[in-house]
Amino acid sequence: MKPHSRKLYQLVRAKLHLGERDGSYEEESHISVDFVIRAFEKMERELIRWMFILWIGQVAITFMMISLLVKN
């Protein structure tokens, strides 16, 4: 586990008043940190994809509205 991850883990455990179990939290937290990182990366890709879809939709609607106003 990276030093900053370990420090954050220890701060959270201290703040929540959680006791130490058997000392194997490093391996468990490493797995959970990797899982969280992958989840955030996936969410970021999904967010970027939806942003582009919405931007394209906005541009299309704006173009259609302007073209209708210009015709009249």
Distance bins in CASP14 RR format, pairs under 12 A and 6 or more apart:
PFRMAT RR
TARGET T0000
AUTHOR 0000-0000-0000
RMODE 2
METHOD distances of the structure
MODEL  1
1 7 0 0 0 0 1 0 0 0 0 0 0
1 8 0 0 0 0 1 0 0 0 0 0 0
1 9 1 0 0 1 0 0 0 0 0 0 0
1 10 0 0 0 0 0 1 0 0 0 0 0
1 23 0 0 0 0 0 1 0 0 0 0 0
1 24 0 0 0 0 0 1 0 0 0 0 0
1 25 0 0 0 0 1 0 0 0 0 0 0
1 26 1 0 1 0 0 0 0 0 0 0 0
1 27 0 0 0 0 1 0 0 0 0 0 0
1 28 0 0 0 0 0 1 0 0 0 0 0
1 29 1 0 0 1 0 0 0 0 0 0 0
1 30 1 0 1 0 0 0 0 0 0 0 0
1 31 0 0 0 0 0 1 0 0 0 0 0
1 32 0 0 0 0 0 1 0 0 0 0 0
1 33 1 0 0 1 0 0 0 0 0 0 0
1 34 0 0 0 0 0 1 0 0 0 0 0
2 8 0 0 0 0 1 0 0 0 0 0 0
2 9 0 0 0 0 0 1 0 0 0 0 0
2 26 0 0 0 0 0 1 0 0 0 0 0
2 29 0 0 0 0 0 1 0 0 0 0 0
2 30 0 0 0 0 1 0 0 0 0 0 0
2 33 0 0 0 0 1 0 0 0 0 0 0
2 34 0 0 0 0 0 1 0 0 0 0 0
2 37 0 0 0 0 0 1 0 0 0 0 0
3 9 0 0 0 0 0 1 0 0 0 0 0
3 10 0 0 0 0 0 1 0 0 0 0 0
3 26 0 0 0 0 0 1 0 0 0 0 0
4 10 0 0 0 0 0 1 0 0 0 0 0
4 11 0 0 0 0 0 1 0 0 0 0 0
4 33 0 0 0 0 0 1 0 0 0 0 0
5 11 0 0 0 0 0 1 0 0 0 0 0
5 12 0 0 0 0 0 1 0 0 0 0 0
5 25 0 0 0 0 0 1 0 0 0 0 0
5 26 0 0 0 0 1 0 0 0 0 0 0
5 29 1 0 0 1 0 0 0 0 0 0 0
5 30 1 0 0 1 0 0 0 0 0 0 0
5 31 0 0 0 0 0 1 0 0 0 0 0
5 32 0 0 0 0 0 1 0 0 0 0 0
5 33 1 0 1 0 0 0 0 0 0 0 0
5 34 0 0 0 0 0 1 0 0 0 0 0
5 36 0 0 0 0 0 1 0 0 0 0 0
5 37 0 0 0 0 1 0 0 0 0 0 0
6 12 0 0 0 0 0 1 0 0 0 0 0
6 13 0 0 0 0 0 1 0 0 0 0 0
6 25 0 0 0 0 1 0 0 0 0 0 0
6 26 1 0 0 1 0 0 0 0 0 0 0
6 29 1 0 0 1 0 0 0 0 0 0 0
6 30 0 0 0 0 1 0 0 0 0 0 0
6 33 0 0 0 0 1 0 0 0 0 0 0
7 13 0 0 0 0 0 1 0 0 0 0 0
7 14 0 0 0 0 0 1 0 0 0 0 0
7 29 0 0 0 0 0 1 0 0 0 0 0
8 14 0 0 0 0 0 1 0 0 0 0 0
8 15 0 0 0 0 0 1 0 0 0 0 0
8 29 0 0 0 0 1 0 0 0 0 0 0
8 32 0 0 0 0 0 1 0 0 0 0 0
8 33 0 0 0 0 1 0 0 0 0 0 0
8 36 0 0 0 0 0 1 0 0 0 0 0
9 15 0 0 0 0 0 1 0 0 0 0 0
9 16 0 0 0 0 0 1 0 0 0 0 0
9 18 0 0 0 0 0 1 0 0 0 0 0
9 20 0 0 0 0 0 1 0 0 0 0 0
9 23 0 0 0 0 0 1 0 0 0 0 0
9 25 1 0 0 1 0 0 0 0 0 0 0
9 26 0 0 0 0 1 0 0 0 0 0 0
9 27 0 0 0 0 0 1 0 0 0 0 0
9 28 0 0 0 0 1 0 0 0 0 0 0
9 29 1 0 1 0 0 0 0 0 0 0 0
9 30 0 0 0 0 1 0 0 0 0 0 0
9 32 0 0 0 0 1 0 0 0 0 0 0
9 33 0 0 0 0 1 0 0 0 0 0 0
9 36 0 0 0 0 0 1 0 0 0 0 0
10 16 0 0 0 0 0 1 0 0 0 0 0
10 18 0 0 0 0 0 1 0 0 0 0 0
10 19 0 0 0 0 0 1 0 0 0 0 0
10 20 0 0 0 0 1 0 0 0 0 0 0
10 23 0 0 0 0 0 1 0 0 0 0 0
10 25 0 0 0 0 1 0 0 0 0 0 0
10 26 0 0 0 0 0 1 0 0 0 0 0
10 29 0 0 0 0 1 0 0 0 0 0 0
11 18 0 0 0 0 0 1 0 0 0 0 0
12 18 0 0 0 0 1 0 0 0 0 0 0
12 19 0 0 0 0 0 1 0 0 0 0 0
12 25 0 0 0 0 0 1 0 0 0 0 0
12 29 0 0 0 0 1 0 0 0 0 0 0
12 32 0 0 0 0 0 1 0 0 0 0 0
12 33 0 0 0 0 0 1 0 0 0 0 0
13 19 1 0 0 1 0 0 0 0 0 0 0
13 20 1 0 0 1 0 0 0 0 0 0 0
13 21 0 0 0 0 0 1 0 0 0 0 0
13 23 0 0 0 0 0 1 0 0 0 0 0
13 25 0 0 0 0 1 0 0 0 0 0 0
13 28 0 0 0 0 0 1 0 0 0 0 0
13 29 0 0 0 0 1 0 0 0 0 0 0
14 20 0 0 0 0 0 1 0 0 0 0 0
18 25 0 0 0 0 1 0 0 0 0 0 0
18 29 0 0 0 0 0 1 0 0 0 0 0
19 25 0 0 0 0 1 0 0 0 0 0 0
20 26 0 0 0 0 0 1 0 0 0 0 0
21 27 0 0 0 0 0 1 0 0 0 0 0
21 28 0 0 0 0 1 0 0 0 0 0 0
21 29 0 0 0 0 0 1 0 0 0 0 0
22 28 0 0 0 0 0 1 0 0 0 0 0
23 29 0 0 0 0 0 1 0 0 0 0 0
24 30 0 0 0 0 0 1 0 0 0 0 0
24 31 0 0 0 0 0 1 0 0 0 0 0
25 31 0 0 0 0 0 1 0 0 0 0 0
25 32 0 0 0 0 1 0 0 0 0 0 0
25 33 0 0 0 0 0 1 0 0 0 0 0
26 32 0 0 0 0 0 1 0 0 0 0 0
26 33 0 0 0 0 0 1 0 0 0 0 0
27 33 0 0 0 0 0 1 0 0 0 0 0
27 34 0 0 0 0 0 1 0 0 0 0 0
28 34 0 0 0 0 0 1 0 0 0 0 0
28 35 0 0 0 0 0 1 0 0 0 0 0
29 35 0 0 0 0 0 1 0 0 0 0 0
29 36 0 0 0 0 1 0 0 0 0 0 0
30 36 0 0 0 0 0 1 0 0 0 0 0
30 37 0 0 0 0 0 1 0 0 0 0 0
31 37 0 0 0 0 0 1 0 0 0 0 0
31 38 0 0 0 0 0 1 0 0 0 0 0
32 38 0 0 0 0 0 1 0 0 0 0 0
32 39 0 0 0 0 0 1 0 0 0 0 0
33 39 0 0 0 0 0 1 0 0 0 0 0
33 40 0 0 0 0 0 1 0 0 0 0 0
34 40 0 0 0 0 0 1 0 0 0 0 0
34 41 0 0 0 0 0 1 0 0 0 0 0
35 41 0 0 0 0 0 1 0 0 0 0 0
35 42 0 0 0 0 0 1 0 0 0 0 0
36 42 0 0 0 0 0 1 0 0 0 0 0
36 43 0 0 0 0 0 1 0 0 0 0 0
37 43 0 0 0 0 0 1 0 0 0 0 0
37 44 0 0 0 0 0 1 0 0 0 0 0
38 44 0 0 0 0 0 1 0 0 0 0 0
38 45 0 0 0 0 0 1 0 0 0 0 0
39 45 0 0 0 0 0 1 0 0 0 0 0
39 46 0 0 0 0 0 1 0 0 0 0 0
40 46 0 0 0 0 0 1 0 0 0 0 0
40 47 0 0 0 0 0 1 0 0 0 0 0
41 47 0 0 0 0 0 1 0 0 0 0 0
41 48 0 0 0 0 0 1 0 0 0 0 0
42 48 0 0 0 0 0 1 0 0 0 0 0
42 49 0 0 0 0 0 1 0 0 0 0 0
43 49 0 0 0 0 0 1 0 0 0 0 0
43 50 0 0 0 0 0 1 0 0 0 0 0
44 50 0 0 0 0 0 1 0 0 0 0 0
44 51 0 0 0 0 0 1 0 0 0 0 0
45 51 0 0 0 0 0 1 0 0 0 0 0
45 52 0 0 0 0 0 1 0 0 0 0 0
46 52 0 0 0 0 0 1 0 0 0 0 0
46 53 0 0 0 0 0 1 0 0 0 0 0
47 53 0 0 0 0 0 1 0 0 0 0 0
47 54 0 0 0 0 0 1 0 0 0 0 0
48 54 0 0 0 0 0 1 0 0 0 0 0
48 55 0 0 0 0 0 1 0 0 0 0 0
49 55 0 0 0 0 0 1 0 0 0 0 0
49 56 0 0 0 0 0 1 0 0 0 0 0
50 56 0 0 0 0 0 1 0 0 0 0 0
50 57 0 0 0 0 0 1 0 0 0 0 0
51 57 0 0 0 0 0 1 0 0 0 0 0
51 58 0 0 0 0 0 1 0 0 0 0 0
52 58 0 0 0 0 0 1 0 0 0 0 0
52 59 0 0 0 0 0 1 0 0 0 0 0
53 59 0 0 0 0 0 1 0 0 0 0 0
53 60 0 0 0 0 0 1 0 0 0 0 0
54 60 0 0 0 0 0 1 0 0 0 0 0
54 61 0 0 0 0 0 1 0 0 0 0 0
55 61 0 0 0 0 0 1 0 0 0 0 0
55 62 0 0 0 0 0 1 0 0 0 0 0
56 62 0 0 0 0 0 1 0 0 0 0 0
56 63 0 0 0 0 0 1 0 0 0 0 0
57 63 0 0 0 0 1 0 0 0 0 0 0
57 64 0 0 0 0 1 0 0 0 0 0 0
57 65 0 0 0 0 0 1 0 0 0 0 0
58 64 0 0 0 0 0 1 0 0 0 0 0
58 65 0 0 0 0 0 1 0 0 0 0 0
59 65 0 0 0 0 0 1 0 0 0 0 0
59 66 0 0 0 0 0 1 0 0 0 0 0
60 66 0 0 0 0 0 1 0 0 0 0 0
60 67 0 0 0 0 0 1 0 0 0 0 0
61 67 0 0 0 0 0 1 0 0 0 0 0
61 68 0 0 0 0 0 1 0 0 0 0 0
62 68 0 0 0 0 0 1 0 0 0 0 0
62 69 0 0 0 0 0 1 0 0 0 0 0
63 69 0 0 0 0 0 1 0 0 0 0 0
63 70 0 0 0 0 0 1 0 0 0 0 0
64 70 0 0 0 0 0 1 0 0 0 0 0
64 71 0 0 0 0 0 1 0 0 0 0 0
65 71 0 0 0 0 0 1 0 0 0 0 0
65 72 0 0 0 0 0 1 0 0 0 0 0
66 72 0 0 0 0 0 1 0 0 0 0 0
END
